[in-house]
Amino acid sequence: MQAKGQSALEFLNTYSFVFIIIAIALAVLVVIAVVPRSTIPSQCTFYSGFSCSDSGFSVNSIGSGSIIYVLALDQVPGTMNITSFNAVVSSVRSTSGSCSVQTNGIVQQGSRVFCTAALPLLPNLGGTYLGAFSIKANYCPPGSTGASIGCPGPSTYLFVGSTTVQAAASVPTFTTTTTSTTTSTSTTSTTTI
């Protein structure tokens, strides 16, 4: 009887590390399966010209496709006229897109730009998607007078970026704050887009 007990004890001592590794592997699999993907933050990057503040991806208002949103800050010196915004998510190209800026498509360094593009893609809610986007703009160098007529001319630039986003059921809310200061007063306004 003592030999059987000793044999069982030696078995446990010899193979206990295997049982521990299996238990840890099972715990990791349970955590991966149970923890919601909503804990993964969205990532947004422009490769030049703009800095990406935020991005989002959601089902459109009629439930037949999706909309990708990008909130960016213009870092290009001078004035630009944004002419288009396009996006590709999971190899699906946008059917339409535009950017909202403060003055008739004209954007200056330091201005915030809110861009949207519609896609014929119905996303899985909570799913993570990779996307690429581009802003096309006519550039007017600092001090030029082209800003008043929309910066026409052959000086078209393409600003490209990428994003990793999760599909949401509703439109994300972006808040932008603009501050203007004069010599006697300071005014701050907040706009929810």
VODREN-651240 format. One line per 3 residues: for each residue x, y negated, z of N, C-alpha, C. Coordinates in nm, 3 decimals. Layout:
residues N
X,Y,Z,X,Y,Z,X,Y,Z  ...
//
This chain:
residues 193
0.082,0.118,0.000,0.000,0.000,0.000,0.086,-0.125,0.000  0.197,-0.119,0.076,0.286,-0.234,0.083,0.352,-0.259,-0.053  0.377,-0.153,-0.129,0.440,-0.168,-0.261,0.346,-0.241,-0.358
0.215,-0.213,-0.347,0.118,-0.282,-0.433,0.111,-0.430,-0.400  0.113,-0.464,-0.272,0.110,-0.604,-0.230,0.235,-0.678,-0.274  0.350,-0.608,-0.259,0.476,-0.670,-0.299,0.477,-0.688,-0.451
0.425,-0.594,-0.524,0.420,-0.603,-0.669,0.331,-0.719,-0.713  0.216,-0.736,-0.646,0.126,-0.847,-0.679,0.190,-0.981,-0.649  0.258,-0.992,-0.538,0.327,-1.116,-0.500,0.437,-1.150,-0.600
0.514,-1.051,-0.644,0.619,-1.074,-0.743,0.559,-1.118,-0.878  0.443,-1.059,-0.914,0.375,-1.099,-1.037,0.335,-1.246,-1.031  0.274,-1.288,-0.917,0.233,-1.427,-0.903,0.352,-1.521,-0.903
0.460,-1.482,-0.835,0.579,-1.569,-0.835,0.640,-1.580,-0.974  0.638,-1.473,-1.048,0.701,-1.472,-1.180,0.618,-1.551,-1.283  0.486,-1.535,-1.280,0.402,-1.592,-1.384,0.320,-1.713,-1.338
0.342,-1.764,-1.221,0.263,-1.878,-1.173,0.284,-2.003,-1.259  0.406,-2.023,-1.310,0.430,-2.141,-1.395,0.347,-2.133,-1.524  0.322,-2.013,-1.576,0.239,-1.998,-1.695,0.096,-2.040,-1.664
0.044,-1.999,-1.547,-0.091,-2.037,-1.508,-0.102,-2.188,-1.489  0.001,-2.249,-1.434,0.001,-2.395,-1.414,0.000,-2.467,-1.549  0.081,-2.423,-1.645,0.087,-2.485,-1.778,-0.048,-2.471,-1.848
-0.110,-2.355,-1.838,-0.241,-2.334,-1.900,-0.345,-2.426,-1.836  -0.342,-2.442,-1.704,-0.436,-2.530,-1.634,-0.417,-2.675,-1.677  -0.293,-2.720,-1.691,-0.264,-2.857,-1.733,-0.313,-2.879,-1.877
-0.287,-2.782,-1.965,-0.331,-2.793,-2.105,-0.483,-2.803,-2.114  -0.553,-2.721,-2.035,-0.699,-2.728,-2.034,-0.749,-2.862,-1.981  -0.684,-2.916,-1.878,-0.723,-3.046,-1.823,-0.705,-3.156,-1.926
-0.595,-3.154,-2.001,-0.570,-3.254,-2.106,-0.676,-3.243,-2.215  -0.711,-3.123,-2.256,-0.814,-3.106,-2.358,-0.949,-3.157,-2.311  -0.983,-3.134,-2.185,-1.110,-3.184,-2.132,-1.111,-3.336,-2.130
-1.000,-3.398,-2.090,-0.993,-3.544,-2.086,-1.005,-3.602,-2.226  -0.939,-3.542,-2.324,-0.947,-3.590,-2.462,-1.090,-3.578,-2.515  -1.158,-3.469,-2.482,-1.293,-3.447,-2.532,-1.397,-3.533,-2.461
-1.375,-3.566,-2.333,-1.476,-3.635,-2.254,-1.461,-3.786,-2.254  -1.338,-3.839,-2.253,-1.316,-3.982,-2.246,-1.366,-4.047,-2.375  -1.452,-4.149,-2.366,-1.505,-4.211,-2.487,-1.397,-4.286,-2.564
-1.415,-4.288,-2.695,-1.318,-4.357,-2.779,-1.328,-4.508,-2.767  -1.432,-4.558,-2.704,-1.449,-4.702,-2.692,-1.339,-4.765,-2.606  -1.258,-4.684,-2.543,-1.149,-4.738,-2.462,-1.030,-4.779,-2.549
-1.035,-4.746,-2.679,-0.926,-4.783,-2.769,-0.954,-4.923,-2.823  -0.864,-5.020,-2.800,-0.890,-5.156,-2.849,-0.866,-5.166,-3.000  -0.935,-5.263,-3.063,-0.912,-5.284,-3.205,-0.778,-5.355,-3.224
-0.717,-5.330,-3.338,-0.590,-5.394,-3.371,-0.607,-5.463,-3.505  -0.547,-5.581,-3.516,-0.562,-5.660,-3.637,-0.431,-5.734,-3.665  -0.383,-5.726,-3.789,-0.255,-5.788,-3.823,-0.261,-5.851,-3.961
-0.217,-5.975,-3.973,-0.191,-6.037,-4.103,-0.041,-6.026,-4.126  0.000,-6.004,-4.250,0.142,-5.989,-4.278,0.210,-6.124,-4.301  0.135,-6.228,-4.332,0.191,-6.362,-4.344,0.077,-6.463,-4.353
0.107,-6.588,-4.318,0.013,-6.697,-4.337,-0.091,-6.719,-4.230  -0.147,-6.613,-4.176,-0.250,-6.623,-4.073,-0.209,-6.535,-3.955  -0.264,-6.565,-3.839,-0.252,-6.471,-3.727,-0.392,-6.422,-3.696
-0.404,-6.295,-3.674,-0.534,-6.233,-3.652,-0.571,-6.241,-3.505  -0.684,-6.303,-3.474,-0.729,-6.316,-3.336,-0.812,-6.196,-3.293  -0.899,-6.147,-3.381,-0.988,-6.037,-3.346,-1.048,-5.979,-3.473
-1.101,-5.859,-3.461,-1.170,-5.796,-3.573,-1.279,-5.705,-3.519  -1.375,-5.672,-3.605,-1.485,-5.585,-3.566,-1.541,-5.515,-3.688  -1.617,-5.408,-3.662,-1.675,-5.329,-3.769,-1.809,-5.277,-3.718
-1.917,-5.304,-3.791,-2.048,-5.262,-3.742,-2.141,-5.226,-3.858  -2.250,-5.162,-3.820,-2.356,-5.131,-3.916,-2.424,-5.262,-3.952  -2.459,-5.281,-4.080,-2.524,-5.406,-4.119,-2.667,-5.412,-4.064
-2.731,-5.526,-4.077,-2.861,-5.550,-4.014,-2.973,-5.461,-4.067  -2.960,-5.409,-4.188,-3.065,-5.321,-4.241,-3.029,-5.173,-4.230  -2.912,-5.143,-4.175,-2.874,-5.005,-4.149,-2.833,-4.925,-4.271
-2.799,-4.991,-4.382,-2.765,-4.919,-4.504,-2.616,-4.927,-4.539  -2.540,-4.997,-4.463,-2.398,-5.012,-4.489,-2.329,-5.069,-4.367  -2.217,-5.136,-4.390,-2.142,-5.190,-4.277,-2.082,-5.325,-4.312
-2.037,-5.392,-4.208,-1.973,-5.523,-4.223,-1.846,-5.523,-4.140  -1.738,-5.572,-4.201,-1.613,-5.588,-4.128,-1.594,-5.738,-4.103  -1.548,-5.771,-3.984,-1.530,-5.909,-3.942,-1.384,-5.932,-3.905
-1.330,-6.047,-3.944,-1.194,-6.084,-3.906,-1.196,-6.229,-3.863  -1.142,-6.256,-3.745,-1.127,-6.392,-3.694,-0.978,-6.422,-3.695  -0.938,-6.526,-3.768,-0.796,-6.555,-3.788,-0.766,-6.703,-3.765
-0.639,-6.732,-3.747,-0.590,-6.868,-3.728,-0.491,-6.898,-3.841  -0.517,-7.006,-3.917,-0.429,-7.045,-4.027,-0.299,-7.100,-3.972  -0.187,-7.044,-4.019,-0.055,-7.091,-3.976,0.027,-7.148,-4.091
-0.037,-7.166,-4.207,0.033,-7.218,-4.324,0.029,-7.370,-4.321  0.144,-7.437,-4.330,0.143,-7.584,-4.334,0.073,-7.631,-4.461  -0.002,-7.738,-4.449,-0.071,-7.793,-4.565,-0.218,-7.758,-4.563
-0.279,-7.768,-4.680,-0.423,-7.749,-4.695,-0.447,-7.638,-4.796  -0.548,-7.555,-4.769,-0.584,-7.448,-4.862,-0.735,-7.447,-4.883  -0.775,-7.399,-4.999,-0.915,-7.376,-5.030,-0.932,-7.225,-5.042
-1.002,-7.162,-4.946,-1.022,-7.018,-4.948,-1.128,-6.985,-5.052  -1.092,-6.899,-5.148,-1.183,-6.867,-5.257,-1.249,-6.730,-5.242  -1.186,-6.636,-5.169,-1.249,-6.505,-5.153,-1.190,-6.428,-5.035
-1.268,-6.331,-4.988,-1.226,-6.238,-4.884,-1.271,-6.099,-4.927  -1.179,-6.004,-4.928,-1.210,-5.867,-4.968,-1.157,-5.770,-4.863  -1.219,-5.653,-4.854,-1.175,-5.553,-4.758,-1.191,-5.414,-4.815
-1.112,-5.321,-4.762,-1.124,-5.179,-4.793,-1.120,-5.106,-4.659  -1.222,-5.023,-4.634,-1.227,-4.942,-4.512,-1.250,-4.798,-4.553  -1.164,-4.709,-4.507,-1.174,-4.566,-4.543,-1.188,-4.546,-4.693
-1.107,-4.615,-4.770,-1.103,-4.608,-4.917,-1.229,-4.661,-4.985  -1.315,-4.730,-4.913,-1.437,-4.789,-4.971,-1.416,-4.941,-4.982  -1.431,-4.994,-5.103,-1.412,-5.138,-5.127,-1.537,-5.217,-5.092
-1.514,-5.340,-5.046,-1.626,-5.428,-5.013,-1.698,-5.471,-5.141  -1.828,-5.494,-5.127,-1.908,-5.540,-5.240,-1.917,-5.692,-5.244  -1.899,-5.755,-5.129,-1.900,-5.901,-5.122,-1.824,-5.942,-4.996
-1.780,-6.067,-4.995,-1.708,-6.118,-4.879,-1.690,-6.267,-4.887  -1.675,-6.329,-4.771,-1.653,-6.474,-4.766,-1.593,-6.511,-4.632  -1.547,-6.634,-4.625,-1.490,-6.688,-4.501,-1.562,-6.817,-4.465
-1.589,-6.834,-4.337,-1.649,-6.958,-4.287,-1.539,-7.042,-4.229  -1.529,-7.162,-4.279,-1.431,-7.258,-4.226,-1.504,-7.387,-4.196  -1.432,-7.483,-4.141,-1.496,-7.604,-4.091,-1.545,-7.697,-4.202
-1.475,-7.704,-4.316,-1.512,-7.801,-4.419,-1.508,-7.741,-4.558  -1.620,-7.706,-4.616,-1.633,-7.667,-4.757,-1.525,-7.572,-4.808  -1.486,-7.474,-4.732,-1.383,-7.381,-4.776,-1.242,-7.435,-4.761
-1.228,-7.559,-4.717,-1.095,-7.619,-4.698,-1.046,-7.587,-4.558  -0.925,-7.537,-4.548,-0.868,-7.501,-4.419,-0.728,-7.563,-4.408  -0.698,-7.613,-4.290,-0.566,-7.671,-4.265,-0.498,-7.593,-4.154
-0.368,-7.610,-4.143,-0.291,-7.540,-4.041,-0.355,-7.562,-3.903  -0.372,-7.453,-3.829,-0.432,-7.460,-3.696,-0.582,-7.436,-3.695  -0.645,-7.427,-3.812,-0.790,-7.404,-3.820,-0.821,-7.256,-3.803
-0.936,-7.230,-3.741,-0.985,-7.092,-3.728,-1.071,-7.058,-3.849  -1.059,-6.934,-3.892,-1.132,-6.884,-4.008,-1.204,-6.757,-3.967  -1.333,-6.748,-3.997,-1.413,-6.630,-3.967,-1.456,-6.567,-4.098
-1.406,-6.447,-4.128,-1.432,-6.382,-4.255,-1.515,-6.255,-4.236  -1.606,-6.230,-4.331,-1.688,-6.109,-4.329,-1.690,-6.047,-4.468  -1.702,-5.915,-4.472,-1.716,-5.843,-4.599,-1.815,-5.729,-4.579
-1.904,-5.712,-4.676,-2.004,-5.605,-4.672,-1.949,-5.484,-4.747  -1.971,-5.366,-4.689,-1.924,-5.241,-4.751,-2.040,-5.142,-4.762  -2.044,-5.063,-4.870,-2.148,-4.961,-4.884,-2.108,-4.833,-4.810
-2.071,-4.846,-4.686,-2.024,-4.735,-4.604,-2.104,-4.734,-4.474  -2.170,-4.624,-4.443,-2.244,-4.613,-4.318,-2.152,-4.543,-4.218  -2.099,-4.617,-4.120,-2.000,-4.560,-4.029,-2.062,-4.475,-3.919
-1.981,-4.385,-3.864,-2.019,-4.310,-3.745,-1.992,-4.400,-3.625  -2.094,-4.428,-3.546,-2.077,-4.517,-3.431,-1.973,-4.462,-3.336  -1.881,-4.547,-3.294,-1.772,-4.507,-3.205,-1.653,-4.450,-3.278
-1.668,-4.423,-3.407,-1.557,-4.370,-3.486,-1.452,-4.477,-3.512  -1.328,-4.436,-3.523,-1.217,-4.528,-3.549,-1.190,-4.532,-3.699  -1.178,-4.654,-3.752,-1.159,-4.673,-3.896,-1.036,-4.760,-3.922
-0.965,-4.725,-4.029,-0.852,-4.806,-4.075,-0.899,-4.890,-4.192  -0.858,-5.016,-4.193,-0.900,-5.104,-4.300,-0.788,-5.197,-4.344  -0.801,-5.248,-4.464,-0.710,-5.349,-4.517,-0.797,-5.463,-4.570
-0.746,-5.584,-4.564,-0.824,-5.699,-4.610,-0.732,-5.803,-4.670  -0.792,-5.895,-4.747,-0.712,-6.001,-4.808,-0.794,-6.128,-4.819  -0.726,-6.239,-4.800,-0.783,-6.372,-4.822,-0.712,-6.431,-4.942
-0.789,-6.477,-5.040,-0.732,-6.542,-5.158,-0.760,-6.691,-5.145  -0.656,-6.773,-5.164,-0.671,-6.916,-5.146,-0.584,-6.994,-5.243  -0.630,-7.113,-5.280,-0.549,-7.208,-5.356,-0.477,-7.296,-5.255
-0.348,-7.311,-5.272,-0.266,-7.384,-5.176,-0.235,-7.524,-5.226  -0.252,-7.623,-5.138,-0.212,-7.760,-5.166,-0.099,-7.795,-5.070  0.014,-7.835,-5.118,0.125,-7.868,-5.030,0.091,-7.985,-4.936
0.162,-7.996,-4.824,0.135,-8.107,-4.732,0.146,-8.242,-4.803  0.049,-8.330,-4.776,0.051,-8.464,-4.833,-0.013,-8.476,-4.970  -0.059,-8.362,-5.028,-0.119,-8.372,-5.161,-0.262,-8.424,-5.150
-0.315,-8.473,-5.260,-0.450,-8.528,-5.260,-0.552,-8.427,-5.312  -0.508,-8.306,-5.343,-0.598,-8.205,-5.398,-0.705,-8.160,-5.300  -0.689,-8.186,-5.170,-0.784,-8.138,-5.071,-0.924,-8.191,-5.095
-0.933,-8.314,-5.146,-1.065,-8.373,-5.165,-1.141,-8.309,-5.280  -1.071,-8.242,-5.370,-1.139,-8.178,-5.483,-1.124,-8.026,-5.480  -1.090,-7.969,-5.365,-1.087,-7.825,-5.351,-0.956,-7.757,-5.385
-0.846,-7.828,-5.388,-0.713,-7.770,-5.416,-0.712,-7.687,-5.544  -0.753,-7.741,-5.656,-0.754,-7.661,-5.778,-0.613,-7.638,-5.829  -0.601,-7.545,-5.919,-0.472,-7.524,-5.983,-0.427,-7.380,-5.975
-0.313,-7.354,-6.035,-0.264,-7.217,-6.044,-0.191,-7.170,-5.917  -0.199,-7.246,-5.810,-0.124,-7.211,-5.689,-0.203,-7.115,-5.599  -0.246,-7.001,-5.655,-0.325,-6.905,-5.580,-0.234,-6.815,-5.498
-0.269,-6.799,-5.372,-0.193,-6.713,-5.280,-0.285,-6.605,-5.226  -0.227,-6.489,-5.196,-0.300,-6.378,-5.139,-0.240,-6.346,-5.003  -0.322,-6.352,-4.899,-0.278,-6.322,-4.763,-0.341,-6.189,-4.723
-0.259,-6.090,-4.694,-0.303,-5.954,-4.673,-0.284,-5.912,-4.528  -0.376,-5.827,-4.478,-0.365,-5.776,-4.343,-0.427,-5.639,-4.330  -0.418,-5.584,-4.209,-0.478,-5.453,-4.183,-0.541,-5.453,-4.044
-0.630,-5.357,-4.023,-0.698,-5.347,-3.895,-0.730,-5.202,-3.862  -0.737,-5.173,-3.735,-0.789,-5.047,-3.684,-0.904,-5.085,-3.592  -1.025,-5.044,-3.627,-1.144,-5.084,-3.553,-1.234,-4.965,-3.526
-1.323,-4.982,-3.430,-1.424,-4.882,-3.402,-1.559,-4.933,-3.447  -1.638,-4.845,-3.503,-1.771,-4.884,-3.551,-1.865,-4.907,-3.433  -1.934,-5.020,-3.437,-2.030,-5.056,-3.333,-2.169,-5.062,-3.394
-2.269,-5.054,-3.307,-2.407,-5.058,-3.354,-2.452,-5.198,-3.388  -2.391,-5.298,-3.327,-2.434,-5.436,-3.350,-2.315,-5.523,-3.385  -2.349,-5.640,-3.432,-2.248,-5.738,-3.472,-2.170,-5.784,-3.349
-2.036,-5.780,-3.356,-1.959,-5.831,-3.243,-1.973,-5.984,-3.234  -1.959,-6.038,-3.114,-1.968,-6.182,-3.094,-1.827,-6.237,-3.080  -1.794,-6.331,-3.164,-1.665,-6.399,-3.157,-1.690,-6.540,-3.108
-1.608,-6.587,-3.018,-1.621,-6.724,-2.969,-1.497,-6.802,-3.007  -1.517,-6.915,-3.070,-1.405,-7.002,-3.103,-1.420,-7.133,-3.029  -1.309,-7.186,-2.986,-1.312,-7.314,-2.916,-1.224,-7.412,-2.992
-1.279,-7.526,-3.023,-1.201,-7.631,-3.088,-1.194,-7.750,-2.995  -1.078,-7.811,-2.987,-1.059,-7.925,-2.900,-1.007,-8.041,-2.984  -1.071,-8.157,-2.970,-1.022,-8.276,-3.038,-0.999,-8.384,-2.933
-0.889,-8.454,-2.947,-0.853,-8.554,-2.848,-0.832,-8.688,-2.916  -0.890,-8.793,-2.859,-0.863,-8.929,-2.906,-0.793,-9.002,-2.792  -0.760,-9.127,-2.813,-0.686,-9.200,-2.712,-0.765,-9.225,-2.585
-0.898,-9.233,-2.593,-0.974,-9.265,-2.473,-1.058,-9.149,-2.421  -1.099,-9.055,-2.508,-1.183,-8.945,-2.463,-1.131,-8.813,-2.515  -1.172,-8.705,-2.449,-1.139,-8.570,-2.492,-1.269,-8.490,-2.501
-1.291,-8.425,-2.614,-1.413,-8.350,-2.635,-1.379,-8.204,-2.663  -1.448,-8.112,-2.595,-1.430,-7.969,-2.620,-1.565,-7.911,-2.654  -1.570,-7.835,-2.764,-1.694,-7.770,-2.803,-1.668,-7.622,-2.824
-1.765,-7.539,-2.786,-1.754,-7.394,-2.804,-1.864,-7.350,-2.897  -1.828,-7.270,-2.997,-1.923,-7.221,-3.094,-1.917,-7.070,-3.097  -2.030,-7.003,-3.085,-2.035,-6.859,-3.099,-2.074,-6.826,-3.241
-1.992,-6.744,-3.303,-2.015,-6.709,-3.443,-2.074,-6.569,-3.449
//
